Amino acid sequence: MINFVPNIFILRFLDTTKQNISETRTKLLNFMNAGYRRELLYRRTDGSYSAFGNADDSGSTWLTAFVLKSFQQALQYIQVSKYIASTRVLLYS
């Protein structure tokens, strides 16, 4: 998440301040896509997230909520798969 989330806030800042730096924006979107794919590696088979993926005994509720929130915020910039829906169901149960 450390290489994923900051890109969301930088893009928001650029949008809010109406700075259209296409080269920077392209790099940030590439970083976000790479970070998103990397984060999916930490998704456990039950839909939760853990710092060590399936190597942990259980997923982290806090981390799962943070990942879900971050993916939701990233939706305006990148395509996020349906993993969000299944993760949301996990948190509600």
Secondary structure as GFF3:
##gff-version 3
##sequence-region A 1 93
A	DSSP	alpha_helix	5	16	.	.	.	ID=ss1
A	DSSP	alpha_helix	22	40	.	.	.	ID=ss2
A	DSSP	three_ten_helix	53	55	.	.	.	ID=ss3
A	DSSP	alpha_helix	61	74	.	.	.	ID=ss4
A	DSSP	alpha_helix	83	92	.	.	.	ID=ss5
###
